[in-house]
Amino acid sequence: MTQQADRAEIRARVLRRSNPALAEQQAEDAASLRQSEGSYHDMARALALAARIAASQGDQAKARVLWARAAQSAAAQSGALNRADVQTLAHGALTKGNAIPPEDDAQVWARNAGSVVLRPFDEGAGTP
């Protein structure tokens, strides 16, 4: 499933300018696959890609919905990912994963969605 999601996201990036409708669908497919496998950080990235593509096609309403989903997922993931980054840095590795902290992604994507308010998920409900 991971390889399918990787291929779909790569295709979306390649097709972004030449066939944006197909690229958007590929990005959404990648997000769906990432959600199914529990890769929520990667799902948020794929949703943000789909949002950028939707916005470039003039579909601002759909872009706002995708931005909001990406922002909410990134916000939910930021605590766990930041703890992992701190542990990695404490054990000598200077870099890990995305150079932009997830909470920064969440705030930017929330602004892109029309300044949606990010609400914490119920701890017992699981990750978005």
N, C-alpha and C positions, 0 to 999 in steps of 0.2 A: 504494500500500500504506500509506503514511503517513496518508493521509486516512481509509482504512478503520480503521486502528488508533486514530486520534483519535476517530472516531465511536463506535467500540466502547467506548473508555474513558469518553467523555462519557455514553453511554447507561448504562454501569455506575454512574456517579456519580448520575445522575438516578434510576435504578431501585433504588438501594441500599435504600431503606426500603420502597417499595411492592411490589417484586418481587425480593427478595434472591437467589433461585435464578437468575433470568435475569441479574441484575446480576453475579453471580459468574461466570457463563459468559461474559458480555460482557468482563469484566476479563481472564479467561484468554485469550479470543480476541485481545484487544488485546496481551497479553504475547506470544502466539505470533506475531502479525504483526510486532511490534517485533523479536522475535528473528530472524525471517526477513529483515528489512531491515538487521539489524546495529545496531539502536538499543538497546544493552544497558542504558544508564542508564534509558531510558524503559521498557524491559521490566521492570526491577526495580521501578519505581514501579507499573506495572500489576499485577505479582505481589503487591506489598504491599497494593494495593487489594483484590485477590481474597482475600488472607489475612484482611483486616479483615472482609470480608463473610462469609467462611466462619466466622470466630470468632463473628460476631454471630448466626449461625444455629445455633450450638452445635456445629459440626463442628471441634472443637479439633485432631484428628489431621490433617485436611486443612489447616487453618490453619497448623499447625507446619511442614508440608512446604512450603507456599507461602512462609512467612516465611523458611525456610532457603534456598530458591532465591533469593528477593529479596536476602537478606543476602549470599550468596555472590557474586551478580552485582555488587552495590554495592561489595563489598570489592575485587573484581577491577577495577572501573572507577575506584576512588578515586585511584589513583596518576596515571593519565593525565589525569583531569579536574582534579585539583589542580594539575598542572603547567600545564594550559591556563589555569586561573584566575590563577595567579601571573603568567603571561605577560601576560594581559589587564590585570591591575592594574599591572604594570610599564609598560605602554604607555598609561596614563592613564584607562582605563575603571574606574570604581569598583565596578560590579556586573556579574556574569555568571552567568546560569543560576540554579540552586537556591541559596537562601541557607543551606541546611544542607549542610555538607560530606558527600560520599558515604560517607566512612568512619564518620561519625556515624550515618547511615542504616543502614549495615551492622551496627554494634554494637547498635543498638536492635532491628533486625529479627532478629538472631541471638539476643538475649535473648527476643524474642517466640516464637522457634522452640523455646525450651526450653534456652537457653544453648548452642547449637551452637558448636563450635569452627570458626572460619573458617580454611581452609587455602589457601595461595597456589596458583594454577594454574601448571602447567608453562609456562614462557615460550614454548615451541615449540607448545603445544597450542592457542593462540588464546584468545579471550575466551568466557566462558560464554554 
